[in-house]
Amino acid sequence: CGVSEPRIGFANIDDNKNWIGFDVDMCRAVATAIFADPSKVEFIPTTNRSRFPILAGEEVDMLSRITTWTFSRDVNLGFEFTGINFFDGQGFMVKSSLEVSTAKELDGASVCIQVGTTTEMNLADYFKANGMSYEPIPVETNSEADAAYLAGRCDIYTTDASGLYASRAGYPDPSAHMVLPEIISKEPLGPSVRHGDSEWADIVRWSLNAMIIAEEK
């Protein structure tokens, strides 16, 4: 099961070196459906850039790792999303000391952004629509983005709002950072598999449905 690099709440490693989190539980639900044993899953960490080649190359059987369901990924890349388990949206985080209260005040700012994500295009569209400019600071992983932002290499960190809050929670002084109110995109996240095996897709899809129904009850 392809998961993300460690991110609080979604896929993280606890003190006993066990994978824990929302996306991790989705993998365990599928293992339970197949083997009646949630431990029978191998977790493969992936980056935003590596996740799709790893799935296409059959190094993993499914992805469960904060991935947005988009037209191009579904159709052009040949993947199948089995549903939505977390509906997110892209936001912005800044240091409280900047005394910024809205994203409309970010003209000319430098922005840490992970390459190979929907956030790159959303960022460009938002700044263009509002007549603002920015300097992109490209990074590969969430941990690189955190390090660059905390080191002052960029004024802003942008990604899905859940990711921003997860990062903020792990900072030495969370109160020194604030997530701005604007949400600039729709990010429907969910597990995905390769096109062409409808029975496997059904297993993943109905494992997700069972988790949703369980939560409702």
URKAGI-V25091 format. One record per residue. SS is DSSP state (H for helix, E for strand, C for the rest). PSI is psi in radians with two decimals (none if undefined). OMEGA is omega in whole degrees, 0 to 359 (none if undefined). Layout:
SS|PSI|OMEGA ; SS|PSI|OMEGA
//
This chain:
C|2.12|179 ; E|2.12|178 ; E|3.10|180 ; E|2.95|166 ; C|2.72|187 ; C|2.21|176 ; E|2.18|183 ; C|2.28|176 ; C|-0.57|185 ; C|-0.92|179 ; E|1.87|183 ; E|2.93|180 ; E|2.18|183 ; C|-3.06|184 ; C|-0.37|179 ; C|0.23|178 ; C|0.48|175 ; C|2.44|174 ; E|2.35|178 ; E|2.74|175 ; C|3.02|185 ; H|-0.89|181 ; H|-0.60|177 ; H|-0.72|179 ; H|-0.55|177 ; H|-0.72|177 ; H|-0.75|181 ; H|-0.54|177 ; H|-0.71|179 ; H|-0.73|178 ; H|-0.65|178 ; H|-0.70|180 ; H|-0.62|184 ; H|-0.86|191 ; H|-0.05|187 ; C|0.56|182 ; C|1.87|183 ; C|-0.21|181 ; C|-0.18|186 ; C|1.12|178 ; C|2.44|175 ; C|2.16|182 ; C|2.20|180 ; E|1.92|178 ; E|2.42|178 ; E|2.68|174 ; C|3.01|177 ; C|-0.60|182 ; C|-0.61|186 ; C|-0.30|190 ; H|-0.77|184 ; H|-0.76|174 ; H|-0.63|180 ; H|-0.71|177 ; H|-0.81|180 ; H|-0.60|181 ; C|0.12|176 ; C|0.45|173 ; C|-0.40|172 ; C|2.77|179 ; C|-0.39|179 ; C|2.76|171 ; E|2.33|172 ; C|1.44|190 ; C|1.30|173 ; C|1.03|180 ; C|2.24|182 ; E|2.34|176 ; C|1.95|179 ; C|2.86|179 ; H|-0.86|185 ; H|-0.64|179 ; H|-0.63|180 ; H|-0.79|188 ; H|-0.96|186 ; C|-0.67|182 ; C|-0.20|176 ; C|0.64|177 ; E|2.88|178 ; E|2.10|176 ; E|2.31|188 ; C|0.09|178 ; C|3.13|179 ; C|2.19|177 ; C|-0.09|176 ; E|2.10|181 ; E|1.94|188 ; E|-3.08|176 ; C|2.61|184 ; E|2.38|179 ; E|-3.00|181 ; E|2.44|173 ; E|2.40|179 ; E|2.84|174 ; E|2.39|181 ; H|-0.50|182 ; H|-0.33|178 ; H|-0.30|180 ; C|0.75|176 ; C|2.37|182 ; C|-0.17|181 ; C|2.66|180 ; H|-0.32|180 ; H|-0.15|180 ; H|0.27|187 ; C|0.24|181 ; C|2.25|177 ; C|0.04|184 ; E|2.75|171 ; E|2.45|189 ; E|2.12|172 ; E|2.19|183 ; E|2.37|180 ; E|2.30|181 ; C|2.70|178 ; C|0.44|182 ; C|2.86|175 ; H|-0.36|183 ; H|-0.49|179 ; H|-0.88|182 ; H|-0.71|179 ; H|-0.73|180 ; H|-0.85|181 ; H|-0.74|181 ; H|-0.75|184 ; H|-0.81|181 ; H|-0.67|178 ; H|-0.77|182 ; H|-0.49|182 ; C|0.21|175 ; C|0.61|182 ; C|2.76|176 ; C|2.83|178 ; E|2.83|176 ; E|1.97|180 ; E|2.38|174 ; E|1.67|186 ; E|2.42|176 ; E|2.82|185 ; C|-0.76|187 ; C|2.95|178 ; H|-0.69|180 ; H|-0.64|176 ; H|-0.70|179 ; H|-0.78|178 ; H|-0.81|183 ; H|-0.75|181 ; H|-0.74|180 ; H|-0.82|181 ; H|-0.50|179 ; C|-0.09|179 ; C|0.25|178 ; C|-0.35|178 ; C|2.71|179 ; C|-0.52|189 ; E|2.56|168 ; E|2.22|179 ; E|2.34|173 ; E|-2.98|176 ; E|2.48|184 ; H|-0.64|179 ; H|-0.66|178 ; H|-0.65|178 ; H|-0.79|180 ; H|-0.62|177 ; H|-0.77|179 ; H|-0.83|182 ; H|-0.69|181 ; H|-0.46|181 ; C|-0.02|180 ; C|2.70|180 ; C|-0.66|179 ; C|1.49|182 ; H|-0.57|183 ; H|-0.23|179 ; H|0.04|183 ; E|2.56|178 ; E|2.49|175 ; E|2.16|183 ; C|2.77|188 ; C|-0.39|185 ; C|2.33|169 ; C|2.04|194 ; C|0.07|182 ; C|2.95|170 ; C|2.20|181 ; E|1.45|176 ; E|1.99|184 ; E|2.58|177 ; C|2.93|180 ; C|2.64|181 ; E|2.70|179 ; E|3.07|177 ; E|2.58|171 ; C|2.62|168 ; C|-0.12|178 ; C|1.49|187 ; H|-0.54|180 ; H|-0.73|178 ; H|-0.74|178 ; H|-0.67|179 ; H|-0.70|180 ; H|-0.82|181 ; H|-0.74|182 ; H|-0.78|184 ; H|-0.34|169 ; H|-0.73|177 ; H|-0.80|180 ; H|-0.70|180 ; H|-0.67|178 ; H|-0.71|180 ; H|-0.79|179 ; H|-0.69|178 ; H|-0.73|179 ; H|-0.68|179 ; H|-0.57|183 ; C|none|none
//
